[in-house]
Amino acid sequence: MPIVLIFAVYACYPGGAEYVDELDTSISIFDDSYNWKNLDGKTYSLPEEILYVKNGEEVDDPQRIHDADILGQMRSELGALGMTEAKTIAADTSVIVAISIIEQNNSGAAWIPGGGWWGGYYPWYPDWGWGGYYPWYPVYYSYKTGSVVIEMADYENKNEAEETVPLVYDGVLDGLLQGSDKYIGDRIERGIDELFNQAPFN
């Protein structure tokens, strides 16, 4: 995956990305059969707290630096669609919203071809082995990725017998967690704005 990521980045930015935010992505998938044109007048419920997951494990006591801003922006975005926040989940909720922040630390080494002398290889020496030349060199990497996941479920069509609610929307903001808290917060805000300017909301 790190190698694929490197080639993908350079495909988009032949000169290399200059800033971390150039690597941010906002992607959404949704249920086409849901009546997205009729959100005006519906109600929604937001979580009291955002779920934090780090390296595959739920974080018990996270630093909730961005929670208030994310929840506040969600209220603004959903309000702009004509929705209102439900007073109670059980009684009058149309759409339940779940929000998660997922952090993953990545490190390791990748062996990249080329980069030596004379067009990517060293001259042959009998005691080197390697079939007569030395074509690889290691690149060590360490980076931290973060995702904000926004999910919406159709609570009006819940299955009470099976205690399930159909998921109708999944939006993901993905990028590198680098920079100050304000820089990361600004990028999250921009990413959420991009999600609500994509289908099915626009």
TABEL-V357841 format. One line per field, one symbol per residue. phi: phi as a letter, one per 40 degrees, with the letter a starting at -180 (. if undefined). psi: psi as a letter, one per 30 degrees, with the letter a starting at -180 (. if undefined). burial: b if it has 24 or more other C-alpha atoms within 12 Angstrom, else e. A space follows every 50 residues. Layout:
phi: ???
psi: ???
burial: ???
//
This chain:
phi: .dccccccccccbdcgccbdccccbbbbbacccccccbccgcbbbbccbc cbbbfgbcccbccccbdccccccccccccccgcbcccbcccbccbcbbbb bbbbcbaibbbbcggccfghacccbdccgfghabcbacbcbaabbbbbbb bbbcccbcbcccfbbccbaabbbbaccbhcdcccccccdcccccdcbbcc cc
psi: eeeeeeeeefeeiefkkelefffkkjkklljffkiffhfkflllkllekk kkkkhfkkkeiljiegeeeeeeeeeeeeeffgllkkekeeehkekkkkkk kkkkkklakkjklafalhgglllkkegebggfljflkkkklklklkkkkj kkkjffhljeefhlkkkfkjkkkkakikaleeeeeeeeeeeeeeefglkg f.
burial: eeeeeeeeeeeeeeeeeeeebebbbbbbebeeeeebeeeeebbbbbbeeb bbbeeeeeeeeeeeebbeebbebbbebbeebebbbbeeeeeebbbbbbbb bbbbeeeeeeeeeeeeeeeeeeeeeeeeeeeeebbeeeeeeeeebbbbbb bbbbbbeeeeeeeeebbbbbbbbbbbbbeeeeebbebbbebbbbbbeeeb be
//
